[in-house]
Amino acid sequence: MRELDKNKNYTNQSFEDIKHIDENGIEYWYARELMKVLSYKDWRYFDAVIEKAKIACQNSEITDIDHFVVDNKMVEIGSGAKREQKDYKLTRYACYLIAQNANPRLKIVALAQTYFAIQTRKQEISEKEYSSLTEDEKRFYQRNLTKKGNYSLNQTAKNAGVKNFDKFHNFGYKGLYNGETADDIAKRKGLRYREDILDNMGSDELIANLFRISQTEQKLKRDNIQSEKEANKAHYEVGSKIRKTIKELGGTMPEELPTPKKSLKQLEKENKKSLKKK
């Protein structure tokens, strides 16, 4: 397997360019095309990654054949002869699992992990609907996902032996925010005592934290972590790697993202007052 072409500028558009839409408006990707974008040159290696992704799908109690649809083709091999070539039609979720199991040393893989993770989360509403939302509406949407994600993460962390959850979550924040704890983030944002920091984040910052949450839960399960110390260490490592990926992609560091003028609780109160008046 060769390394990625360093002179090629890979972006989210690289994955959009190979996306297909069927007659029912359902999006999908071909495994052979995704293989090339992820810089795999040999199908044997990529097929092994797909098999790992299918196992991860099964372990999540999701039917893998719904996301990895066999779509073999007949291809010419010379002199008019043909042979069957293995391929799959992949859902966005399948692509996400493949990215999680691909070679992490390739920068394009890190980009794929971020792209498919975020987009998979957004699929609860259509991309067209999401893009038409206001920034505050996106905040409410992403905040709801982080609440669900944190609840699920806490259950997994508890099974891994975590008892001090404030400390556990601070390890994640430290990794993502270059050493800042939840209290440090709150002070930097100028928040009142015990005010929820997630309620005072923009949609981009919430998405970064959502990625941290989901990846930490997967790591705890994948590595079968069974101690609080190792769980804290894993949370920090995930946060740090996400921060490194953001930097490599030229993104804005989480602590440099602007804090919204109004918290989501403030917006909720204003919405309730407005409804009462109506």
N, C-alpha and C positions, 0 to 999 in steps of 0.2 A: 504494500500500500504506500503510495507516494504522499508526501506532505502537500498541504494546500498551496496553491499558487499564491505567493505573497504579494504579487503585483495586482492580483484581481481584487476588486472592491466588492466584497460580499455584503449585501444588505437584506432586510426583510423582503425586498422585492424579488430576491433570488428564489424564495419559496413561493411567492405569488406567481412568478412567471411559469412555474411548472404545475400550478393548480388547475384542475379540470372541473367542469360542472356538467353533471349528467342531465338527462331530459326532465328530471323532476326538480332540478335546481339544487341538487345535493353536491357539495364539493368533495373532491377526492384527489389523491396524489398517486402516481405510479411509483412503485418501489425502485425500479431501475433508474428512473429520472431523479428521485431523491438521492439515490446512491451516488450519482455523479456530482450533485450539488454539495454533498457532504464529503466529497473528495475520496470516496472509496473507488478503487480501480478494479478490484477483484470481487465478483459476486459471492464467492465462497465466504469471504470475511463478512460481507454485508448481510448475507443470509443468516449467518450465525448471530448477528446483532438482532435481526428480526425475530429469530427463535427466542432469544432472551426477552425481547419486548412482549412476545406472545405469552410467555410464562408470567411476566409481570401483570399482564392483563388478566390472566386466569387467577392469579393470586389475589387480585382485587375483586374477585367473584363477578367478573364481567366476561361475557361470551366473546372469545377472541375472534371467532369466524365472522362476527358482525363488523369487525374493524379491520381485519386482515383478510380480504376477499381474494382468493386465488384467481388469477387472470392470466394464465399461460398463453403464449403466442407461438405460432410457427414462424421461424426465421430461416432465411436462406443461408446455407453454409458453403455454397460454391457448386458449380456445375449443375445448377437447377435443383440440387438436393435441399431438403428442409429438415429441421429438427425442432422439437418443442423447447421453448425457452421459458423458464420459470419467472413469474412476476406476480405482483399483488396490486390490488386497488386498496389504498390506505385511507382511513378516515383521518381527521385532524388529530384525534386522540391517539391513533396508532402511530402517527408521525411523532407525536410528543413522547410516547414510550420508546420509540426507536432512538430519538435524540438523547434520552436519558441513559440509554445503554450503549451509545456509540463512543468512539475514542475521545475522551475529554481533553486530550492534548491539542486537538484541532480547534482553532478559534471559531470556525464555522459551526462546529458542534455546539459550542457555548451559545452562539447566536440562535441556533435552531432550538435549543432548550428554552431560551427566553421567549422566542417568537411563538412556538407552539403551546407553551404553558399559558401565556397570557391569552392567546386567541382561544384556547380550549376553555378557559374560564369565562370568556366573553360569550361563548356559544349559548349560554342560557337565554340570551336574547340575540337576535341576528346582528351581524356586524353593521348592517345599514342602520338598524335601530340605535345601536350603541353610538355610532359616529354622529348621529343627529341629536344626541343628548347634550344638554348644557354641561359645563364643568361641574356645577354643583350636583346635577343629576348623576353624573359619572362618579362623583365622590360618594353619594349615597349607595350607588350600586356596588362599587368596589368595597366600601365599608361593610356592607352586608356580607360580601364574600369573605372578608377577613374575619368577621365574627364567626362564620361557619367554619372557616379554616382553623382558627385558634381553638375552637371547641374540639374539633377532631384531633388537632395536634396535642391538646392537653390530655385527651384520653389515651393517645399513643404514648405520650411522655410518662403518664402515670403507670402504664404497663411496663415501661422501661425502667421504673424505679424512682422517678422524679417525685420529690415531696415539696421542695421549695420552688414553687412555680415562678415567683417574682425573679428569683435568681436565674432560673432556667431561661426565661424570656430576655433577661438582661444580657445574657451571653450572646443571644441572637442579635440584639440591638448593637452590642459592642462590635460584633463582626461586620455588620452592615454599615454602621455609622462611625467607623474609625475610632472605636473605644468609648463612645458615648453610651451611657445607660439611659433607661427610660426617663429618670429624673433629669439627667443632663439635657436630653432632647426637649423636655418640658420647659426647663429654664431658658434654653436658647430660643424657644418659640414664645417665651413670655407668658406662659400659661399659669393659671391659678393652681393651688395645691390640689392634688388628686384629679385634676382635669385630664380627661382622656386624650392622649397624644394622637391616637388614630383618628379621632373626631376632628383633629386640627391639621390634617394632611390633605394635600391635593390628590387628584386621581393618580398621577404618575408615581408619587411617593407611596400611595397605598398599594399600587401594583407591585412595586419593588418589595414591599413587606409581604404581600400575598405570595410572591414567588419564594421568599425566604421561608414562610410558614409551610407551604406545600412541600418544598424540597427537604426541609428538616424532618417532616413526618415520614417521607419516603425513606430517608437515610436511616432513621431509627428502626423502621421495619426491615429494610433491606439488609442492614448490618446486624440485625438482631441484638441491638444494644440493650443491656440489662443492668446498668448502674447509672446513678444520678450523675456521677462525675463524667462518664463517657457521653451521656446525653447532653450535658452542658457543653462539652468539648465539640460534639457534633454540631450543635446549634451555632456555635461560634464559627466553626469551619465553613458551614453553609453560608452564613452571613458574609464572611470574608470573601468567599469565592464569587458570590453574586456581586459584591462591591468591585472586585477585580474585573469581572465581566463588563460591568457598566463602564468602568474606566477604559478598558480595551476597545469598547465600541464607541468611545467618544461621548458617552452620555454624561448627564449632570449628576454629581454625587447627591445622595439623598438629603444630606444636611444643607446642601446649597439650593434645594428646591424651595420656592416661596411658600410661606405659611398663609393659608386663606384668611381673609379678614374676619370671617365668621365661622364658628365651629358648626358642626352638623347639628348639635343640640340647639344652638341658637336658631338655625334655619328651621328646625322642626317646630320650635315655639312660635316663630313668625308665621309659619304655614298654618298652624292651629288657630292662631288669632285671626288670620285672614279668612279661614273657613268659617269661624264663628260670626264674623262680620257679614259674610255673605248669607 
